[in-house]
């Protein structure tokens, strides 16, 4: 039997009001500008970019991530306003946070050492954010998108108590597991 390779990534996936507010903004962008690509995943802050993993070994991946999270402590995260990467991405800004940066560096090293994943440039030049629109942005209309989003408001904060493993399923990113930052694991299904 050929092995089945799945696509995964690791992120902070807020729940409740923060998730709803970010999703509402994505829906407004879809309604007004037909920008819908970002709706293929829940609002999130990427910690490890998408990677391939043998689906038959998904439980091993979950066990390893549970182990990593055992020694991690919850931390505060603040969302404030909007920014952009050129004319390619519009996102919700994350206030500078040394704890988040240290956490991401530790996770990146863990992924390289324990999961044999390649350390990518974005792992070393981490810029945390929560994407609202990308891929289907049209450069010619970017000023319209940006003018629209700048008029919105987004201020929120949360205590990050878990991280999530997301998997691409039928073209969408779905949370398959959450890992408490005290070592507990809960299945998302």
C-alpha positions as CSV (number, residue, x, y, z in Angstrom):
1,X,0.0,0.0,0.0
2,X,1.4,3.4,-1.0
3,X,1.8,5.8,1.8
4,X,-0.6,8.7,1.9
5,X,1.1,12.1,2.5
6,X,-1.0,14.8,4.2
7,X,-0.3,18.5,4.4
8,X,-0.2,20.0,8.0
9,X,0.7,23.2,9.8
10,X,0.9,24.3,13.4
11,X,-0.7,27.5,14.6
12,X,-2.4,29.5,17.4
13,X,-6.1,29.2,16.5
14,X,-8.2,31.6,18.7
15,X,-11.6,30.5,19.6
16,X,-14.7,32.5,20.6
17,X,-15.0,36.2,20.0
18,X,-11.6,36.7,18.4
19,X,-12.2,33.9,15.9
20,X,-15.6,35.4,15.1
21,X,-14.4,38.9,14.7
22,X,-11.6,37.9,12.4
23,X,-14.0,35.6,10.4
24,X,-16.5,38.5,10.1
25,X,-13.7,40.7,8.6
26,X,-12.9,37.9,6.1
27,X,-16.6,37.6,5.2
28,X,-16.8,41.4,4.7
29,X,-13.9,41.2,2.3
30,X,-15.6,38.4,0.4
31,X,-18.9,40.2,0.3
32,X,-17.4,43.5,-0.9
33,X,-14.4,42.3,-3.0
34,X,-14.9,38.6,-3.6
35,X,-11.8,37.8,-1.6
36,X,-12.4,34.3,-0.3
37,X,-9.1,32.4,-0.3
38,X,-8.4,33.2,3.4
39,X,-11.8,31.6,4.3
40,X,-10.2,28.2,3.6
41,X,-8.8,28.2,7.1
42,X,-9.9,29.4,10.5
43,X,-8.3,32.7,11.6
44,X,-4.9,31.8,13.0
45,X,-1.3,32.8,13.8
46,X,1.1,30.4,12.0
47,X,3.8,28.9,14.1
48,X,5.1,26.4,11.6
49,X,4.5,26.7,7.9
50,X,2.7,23.8,6.0
51,X,4.7,20.6,5.8
52,X,4.1,17.1,4.5
53,X,3.7,14.2,6.9
54,X,2.8,10.5,6.4
55,X,-0.9,10.3,7.4
56,X,-0.3,6.7,8.8
57,X,2.1,8.3,11.4
58,X,-0.3,11.2,12.3
59,X,-0.6,9.8,15.9
60,X,3.2,9.9,16.2
61,X,3.1,13.5,15.2
62,X,0.4,14.2,17.8
63,X,2.4,12.4,20.5
64,X,5.6,14.4,19.7
65,X,3.8,17.7,19.7
66,X,2.1,16.8,23.0
67,X,5.6,16.1,24.4
68,X,6.8,19.5,23.2
69,X,3.9,21.3,24.8
70,X,4.4,19.7,28.2
71,X,7.2,22.2,29.1
72,X,5.5,25.3,27.6
73,X,3.6,27.9,29.6
74,X,0.6,29.9,28.5
75,X,1.3,33.4,27.4
76,X,-0.5,36.7,26.5
77,X,-1.2,37.7,22.9
78,X,-2.5,41.1,21.8
79,X,-4.0,41.8,18.4
80,X,-4.1,45.5,17.4
81,X,-5.0,47.0,14.0
82,X,-3.9,46.0,10.5
83,X,-0.9,45.9,8.3
84,X,0.2,44.4,5.0
85,X,3.0,42.6,3.2
86,X,3.4,44.7,0.1
87,X,0.3,44.2,-2.1
88,X,0.2,40.5,-1.4
89,X,-1.2,40.0,2.1
90,X,-3.5,42.0,4.5
91,X,-3.4,40.9,8.1
92,X,-4.3,41.7,11.7
93,X,-1.2,42.9,13.6
94,X,0.2,41.1,16.6
95,X,1.8,43.3,19.2
96,X,5.5,42.6,19.6
97,X,5.8,39.7,22.1
98,X,9.2,38.2,23.2
99,X,7.4,35.2,24.7
100,X,5.7,34.4,21.4
101,X,9.0,34.8,19.6
102,X,10.8,32.5,22.0
103,X,8.0,29.9,21.7
104,X,8.2,29.9,17.9
105,X,12.0,29.6,17.9
106,X,11.7,26.6,20.3
107,X,9.0,25.0,18.1
108,X,11.0,25.6,15.0
109,X,14.1,23.9,16.5
110,X,11.9,21.1,17.8
111,X,10.4,20.5,14.4
112,X,13.8,20.4,12.8
113,X,15.3,18.1,15.4
114,X,12.4,15.8,16.3
115,X,10.2,15.9,13.2
116,X,13.0,16.1,10.7
117,X,11.3,19.1,9.1
118,X,13.2,21.7,7.1
119,X,13.8,25.0,8.8
120,X,12.6,27.5,6.3
121,X,13.5,31.2,6.0
122,X,10.1,32.2,7.5
123,X,11.0,30.1,10.6
124,X,14.1,32.3,11.1
125,X,12.5,35.6,10.1
126,X,9.2,35.1,12.0
127,X,6.6,37.9,11.7
128,X,3.5,36.8,13.6
129,X,0.2,38.0,12.1
130,X,-3.4,36.8,11.4
131,X,-4.1,36.8,7.7
132,X,-7.3,38.3,6.4
133,X,-6.7,38.2,2.6
134,X,-4.0,36.8,0.4
135,X,-3.5,34.8,-2.9
136,X,-6.7,36.2,-4.5
137,X,-5.7,39.9,-4.0
138,X,-5.5,41.9,-7.2
139,X,-2.7,44.4,-7.2
140,X,-4.7,46.9,-9.3
141,X,-7.4,46.9,-6.6
142,X,-5.2,46.8,-3.6
143,X,-5.7,50.4,-2.6
144,X,-9.5,49.7,-2.4
145,X,-9.0,46.7,-0.2
146,X,-6.6,48.6,2.1
147,X,-8.7,51.6,2.3
148,X,-11.7,49.4,3.3
149,X,-9.8,47.4,6.0
150,X,-8.1,50.5,7.5
151,X,-11.6,51.8,8.4
152,X,-12.3,48.7,10.5
153,X,-11.2,48.2,14.1
154,X,-9.6,45.1,15.6
155,X,-8.3,45.2,19.2
156,X,-8.3,42.0,21.2
157,X,-6.1,39.9,23.6
158,X,-6.1,36.4,24.8
159,X,-4.1,34.0,26.9
160,X,-2.7,31.4,24.6
161,X,-3.3,28.1,26.4
162,X,-3.0,25.8,23.4
163,X,-1.7,25.4,19.9
164,X,-3.3,23.5,17.1
165,X,-2.4,21.1,14.4
166,X,-4.2,21.8,11.2
167,X,-4.6,19.4,8.2
168,X,-5.7,20.1,4.7
169,X,-8.8,18.1,4.1
170,X,-10.8,18.5,0.8
171,X,-9.1,21.9,0.1
172,X,-9.7,23.4,3.5
173,X,-7.6,23.6,6.6
174,X,-9.1,21.9,9.6
175,X,-8.0,21.7,13.2
176,X,-7.4,18.0,13.9
177,X,-5.7,18.4,17.4
178,X,-5.1,20.9,20.1
179,X,-2.2,20.8,22.5
180,X,-2.5,22.4,25.9
181,X,0.6,24.4,26.9
182,X,0.8,22.2,30.0
183,X,1.1,19.0,28.2
184,X,-2.5,17.8,27.7
185,X,-3.8,16.9,24.3
186,X,-7.4,17.0,23.0
187,X,-8.6,15.7,19.7
188,X,-10.5,18.3,17.7
189,X,-12.8,15.7,16.2
